[in-house]
Amino acid sequence: MLNVDFVLLYVDSPTASVAFYTDLLGRPPVEASPTFAMFAMDSGLMLGLWARHTVEPKAEVPPASSEIAFVVPDPDAVRSTCAGWAARGLPIVQEPTAMDFGHTFVALDPDGHRLRVFAPNGH
């Protein structure tokens, strides 16, 4: 059986993205170079930031074609996280709202990758 161990985002500037994600995640990368950086999550998942112009084979993926999701305990945490991210200047493209899977909002990172925060129904 396979396990998902890494998620890679193609970014314009790994340096700018490292600064953004270091602040957002509250942790430094475990690896960083001019073209690549890696963050280790407590869950074991690794988040990689790869300079778009160095990806082989060349990737033609538009921004906002995928998203990273963060689970929070309840709708109040969704609203407070949204307010905090908006105050930090993150573009909010979906205000907190109830959807069929739970309460959620969506923000964007500097490359337009979607960042969804949600509290699943039943939590």
Sequence and secondary structure as in RCSB ss.txt:
>XXXX:A:sequence
MLNVDFVLLYVDSPTASVAFYTDLLGRPPVEASPTFAMFAMDSGLMLGLWARHTVEPKAEVPPASSEIAFVVPDP
DAVRSTCAGWAARGLPIVQEPTAMDFGHTFVALDPDGHRLRVFAPNGH
>XXXX:A:secstr
     EEEEEES HHHHHHHHHHHHTS  SEE SSEEEEE TTS EEEEEEGGG SS     TTSSEEEEE SSH
HHHHHHHHHHHHTT  EEEEEEEETTEEEEEEE TT  EEEEEEETT 
